[in-house]
């Protein structure tokens, strides 16, 4: 019966969004831990990653069950297939968030002075807003804001380049602080990666809504046009 499949897909979507919001909470806490130099919060984020890993497994198992039991088609089929991709993206964001928090703990335990500067706060704020908007696109299945999200990701890339240059220059001048600066650089790179992964959520959502593959290239969301026949040749 179609209504049974519809209901199971609705529950699947609710679970996927719950995973996404949990992922967002982890990222926000990891940024808070870094900015306030709070080891307790950072360690909580590290523990929370285990929960996110379990969520990803449950989503994959439910998707497999849905595909095996129901003859899904159209939007329902695309949502389940795309949902597997999105859950994997959430899990990768969780892993990156864990890495940020582990680096924060290492910085705090180094006792080498404050590790704050304005560009880190700015890149964190933009990346957090990109993740938030990506989740909104998924929740509403409304891809109108996709182009803006892609443009904001390009802004994060530019900020990361600035941060990398500044930290690299400091490494050359302050060899005694090189470990601290490397940890900060890895945190900045993690934040930049989360912004990139957030655009992957939007790409998967566009596939769900439009049944067409899109890629965020530089600052534009464009239809993906492959060369064709890389793995599978046409049977004609």
C-alpha positions, 0 to 999 in steps of 0.5 A: 500500500502506498500510504504505508510507504509514504508514512515510513518515508515520512518517519525516515525524513524525520529521523534524518533531520534529527541527525542533522540537527544533532550534527549542527548542535555538535558543531556549534558546541565545538566552536563554543568550546574553542572560543571560550577555551572550555575543555569540558564542552570540547570533551562532550562533543568528542563523546557525542560523535559516537552517538552520531555514528550510531545514527548514521548506521540506523539511517542506512539500515532503515533505508535498506529496509525501505528499498527492500520492502517497498517499491518506491518511486519518484520523490520517495525513492530519491529521498531514501537514496539521497538520504543515505548520502546525506547521512554519510555527510552528517557523519563526516561533519561529526568526525570533523567536529570531533577533530576540532574539539580534540585540537581544542583540548590539545590547545587548552592543555598546552597552556601556551596562552590565548589562541583567539583572533578575529578571522577564526570567529568570522569563519566559524560564524559563516560556516555555522550559518551555511550548515543551518541554511543547508538543513533548512533547504533539506527540511523544506525541500526548497532549493531556491537558496542553494545558489546563495549557500554556494556563494557563502562557501566561496567566502569561507574558502577565501577566509581560510586562505587568509587564515592559512597565510597569517598562521604560516607567517606566524610559524616562520616568526615564532618557532616556539609556538609552532605546535599551537599554530598547527593546531589552530590551522587544523581547526580552521581547515576543519571549519572550512571542510564543514562548510564544504560538506554543508554544500554537499547536503544541498547538492543531495537535496537538489537531486531529491527535488529535481532528479538532477545532479548539481555541483557547487563549483567556486561560487555557483551551483551548476548542473553536473555534466559528466563525460559519460561512460566512465564506469558504465557504457551505454547499452545501445 
